[in-house]
Amino acid sequence: MSASDEDRRKTERKSLRARATVVLGQTQAFEVRTLDVSVGGMAIVAQANPPPGVVLGIRFMFPLKPSGYAPFEARARVVHSVFSSAESGFKVGLSFIDLPADAAATINKYLA
């Protein structure tokens, strides 16, 4: 197994296209696009290039069928970030930190 294989998520992920807000510290907030999600983390597209290790908050309305939307909020650590011309921004891999039970339940419902 290569080092890059070891860095990959070990949990099932599913495409998720939504707008989200990322919060750094107490005052910095900016909009991002989500790409995919798993109970271990998610991928987003951001206009800024956050360094690995940065902890941030992410929140958005999670689309659930057939019930509509559920509020989602979690803390995550930046695992990697690379510029993607195809996505017109930085593809950022996030790993959730102490994912709240309600947020994990929302993700599991979405993955089912």
CORPE-V403623 format. One record per backbone hydrogen bond with DSSP energy under -1.0 kcal/mol. CO is the residue of the C=O (numbers start at 1). NH is the residue of the N-H. E is the energy in kcal/mol with one decimal. If there is no record, write none. Layout:
{{CO | NH | E} {CO | NH | E}}
This chain:
{{2 | 6 | -1.7} {3 | 7 | -1.5} {14 | 37 | -2.1} {18 | 34 | -2.7} {20 | 32 | -2.6} {21 | 59 | -2.3} {22 | 30 | -2.2} {23 | 57 | -2.5} {24 | 28 | -1.5} {28 | 24 | -3.0} {30 | 22 | -2.9} {32 | 20 | -2.5} {33 | 45 | -3.0} {35 | 16 | -2.5} {36 | 43 | -2.0} {37 | 14 | -2.1} {40 | 96 | -2.0} {41 | 38 | -2.5} {42 | 94 | -3.2} {43 | 35 | -3.1} {43 | 36 | -1.1} {44 | 92 | -3.0} {45 | 33 | -2.2} {46 | 90 | -3.4} {51 | 54 | -1.7} {54 | 78 | -2.6} {56 | 76 | -2.7} {57 | 23 | -2.8} {58 | 74 | -2.2} {59 | 21 | -2.8} {60 | 72 | -2.3} {62 | 70 | -2.1} {64 | 68 | -2.3} {68 | 64 | -3.9} {70 | 62 | -3.3} {72 | 60 | -1.9} {74 | 58 | -2.7} {75 | 97 | -2.6} {76 | 56 | -2.8} {77 | 95 | -2.5} {78 | 53 | -3.1} {80 | 93 | -2.5} {82 | 91 | -3.0} {84 | 89 | -1.8} {89 | 84 | -3.0} {90 | 46 | -2.4} {91 | 82 | -1.9} {92 | 44 | -2.3} {93 | 79 | -3.4} {93 | 80 | -1.1} {94 | 42 | -1.3} {95 | 77 | -2.7} {100 | 104 | -2.4} {101 | 105 | -2.3} {102 | 106 | -1.9} {103 | 107 | -2.2} {104 | 108 | -2.6} {105 | 109 | -2.2} {106 | 110 | -2.0} {107 | 111 | -2.5} {108 | 112 | -1.4}}
